[in-house]
Amino acid sequence: MALVSYTCFDCGTNQEIPKEFSRRQECESCGADTHACKNCQFHDPSAYNECREPSAEVVREKERSNFCDYFQLKSPDGSASSSKDDLLSAAEALFKKK
């Protein structure tokens, strides 16, 4: 079973959980919900609706488990899994003229 690491938004402990985890997964240390906006790489308090994913539905309780289809667990350092430069390079390669 593949494991992923993340840092709990509530207590800050680093943990490993199965890559495919349940919406009901909780932090082993404090019991906070894992599938919550504050653990998502798209969560951004300065963005509209506190989410950088424009198609995501409004979630009022950012610290509670939700059904968002765009949820992607943050890496342990709190960053997104892909850097801005990596994404830009991929987009340029996609639209590169031959």
C-alpha positions as CSV (number, residue, x, y, z in Angstrom):
1,M,0.0,0.0,0.0
2,A,1.4,3.4,-1.1
3,L,1.8,6.0,1.7
4,V,1.8,9.8,1.5
5,S,3.2,12.2,4.1
6,Y,1.4,15.3,5.2
7,T,1.4,17.8,8.1
8,C,-1.8,18.3,10.0
9,F,-3.2,21.8,9.7
10,D,-4.4,21.7,13.3
11,C,-1.6,20.3,15.4
12,G,1.3,20.4,12.9
13,T,2.4,16.8,13.3
14,N,3.9,15.0,10.3
15,Q,2.1,11.7,9.4
16,E,2.0,9.0,6.8
17,I,-1.4,7.8,5.6
18,P,-2.5,5.6,2.7
19,K,-2.4,7.4,-0.7
20,E,-6.1,6.5,-1.1
21,F,-7.7,7.5,2.2
22,S,-11.3,7.9,3.3
23,R,-13.1,11.2,3.6
24,R,-13.4,10.2,7.3
25,Q,-9.6,9.9,7.9
26,E,-8.5,11.8,11.0
27,C,-5.2,13.0,12.3
28,E,-3.7,10.4,14.7
29,S,-2.6,13.0,17.1
30,C,-5.4,15.5,17.5
31,G,-8.4,13.9,15.6
32,A,-8.8,16.8,13.0
33,D,-10.3,15.8,9.7
34,T,-7.7,15.1,7.0
35,H,-10.0,15.7,3.9
36,A,-10.5,19.3,4.9
37,C,-9.7,22.5,3.0
38,K,-6.9,23.5,5.3
39,N,-5.0,20.3,4.3
40,C,-5.5,20.9,0.6
41,Q,-2.9,22.3,-1.8
42,F,-5.5,24.6,-3.3
43,H,-6.4,26.3,0.0
44,D,-5.3,29.9,0.0
45,P,-6.7,32.4,2.5
46,S,-6.0,35.3,0.1
47,A,-7.9,33.8,-2.8
48,Y,-11.6,34.1,-3.6
49,N,-13.5,31.5,-1.4
50,E,-10.1,30.7,0.1
51,C,-9.5,28.3,-2.8
52,R,-7.2,28.6,-5.9
53,E,-9.4,26.0,-7.8
54,P,-11.9,28.2,-9.6
55,S,-14.4,25.3,-10.3
56,A,-14.6,24.2,-6.7
57,E,-17.9,24.7,-4.9
58,V,-18.1,26.9,-1.8
59,V,-17.1,25.1,1.4
60,R,-18.0,27.1,4.5
61,E,-16.2,25.0,7.2
62,K,-12.6,24.9,6.0
63,E,-11.5,22.7,9.0
64,R,-14.2,20.0,8.5
65,S,-14.3,17.0,6.2
66,N,-16.0,17.7,2.9
67,F,-16.9,16.2,-0.5
68,C,-14.7,18.4,-2.7
69,D,-13.7,16.6,-5.8
70,Y,-10.6,18.8,-6.3
71,F,-9.0,18.0,-2.9
72,Q,-5.3,17.3,-3.1
73,L,-3.3,16.7,0.0
74,K,-0.6,19.3,0.7
75,S,3.0,18.0,0.9
76,P,4.6,18.0,4.4
77,D,6.3,21.3,3.8
78,G,2.9,22.9,3.0
79,S,3.6,23.5,-0.6
80,A,1.8,22.2,-3.7
81,S,3.1,19.1,-5.3
82,S,4.1,20.9,-8.5
83,S,6.1,24.1,-8.6
84,K,5.0,27.1,-10.6
85,D,8.0,26.7,-12.9
86,D,7.2,23.0,-13.5
87,L,3.6,23.9,-14.5
88,L,4.7,26.7,-16.8
89,S,7.2,24.4,-18.5
90,A,4.5,21.8,-19.0
91,A,2.2,24.3,-20.5
92,E,4.8,25.7,-22.9
93,A,5.7,22.1,-24.0
94,L,2.0,21.4,-24.7
95,F,1.6,24.5,-26.9
96,K,5.0,24.5,-28.5
97,K,5.0,24.9,-32.3
98,K,6.7,22.3,-34.3
